[in-house]
Amino acid sequence: MDYGHRRIRLHHLHGSLSSFKRLSDGRIFKQRTEDIRLSDLYREMNTNEMFPSIITGGFKSKKVQMLPFSHYYGEFKEKMVDPENPCDELYIIGYSFRDDHINQSISERLKIHRSKNGKPLNRFVIVDYKMEEEEQDKFIKEVNKALGLGKKTKLTKESGVFNFSGADTIEEFM
C-alpha cells in the first residue's frame, strides 16, 4: 500500500534477533532471517564467540548507550526532546512503558507539545492489544504514571490516543 512520500523514522530501540556481536573484535553484524532459520544458528551458537545484540533483561538503560543501539537511541531522543526539530507524529506500538529512559523522552515530547510556543504533535497514537476493558483501563493508568502525567495532562480513552486493536490496525491512522 502506498501512503505517499513521508519522512518516517522507525526506532526499534532494543535490538534485533538477527543482529549479532562478535566478542573478539566487538563488531556488530546482521544475518538474514532465512539463514538464521535454515542453519539453526541459535542452537548452534558458541556464546564465547558471539551473541545476539538484542537488548533484554536488566540494565537496558545502560545497554542502549552502547553501539549500535546508542546511535538509534540518540536519534530517537533527539526527535523527542529537541524543541527546534521534534517529530510531528508519534506512533507507539507494542510498548510496555517500563523503560524509564524511553518514557522520559516521550514525556519531554509531550511537554513540548503542551508548551505555549512548542510544536504540537499532529498525531499521537499508542497501539496495544489489550482486549478486556479492565486491562485497558489498567494499561492507561500505567501509561499516565510512567509518563508522569497528572490530572490536567493525563491521557484517556476518549482522547483517541489509545488503540487496543493491535498492530495490524495501525493502517487506519496513516
Secondary structure, DSSP 4 states (H G I P E B T S, - for coil): ----S-------TT--TTEEEETTT--EEE--HHHHHHHTHHHH--TTTEEE----STTHHHHTTSTTHHHHHHHHHHHHH-TTS--SEEEEES--S--HHHHHHHHHHHHHHHSTTSPPPSEEEEE----SHHHHHHHHHHHHHHTT--TTT---GGGT-EE-S-GGGGGGG-
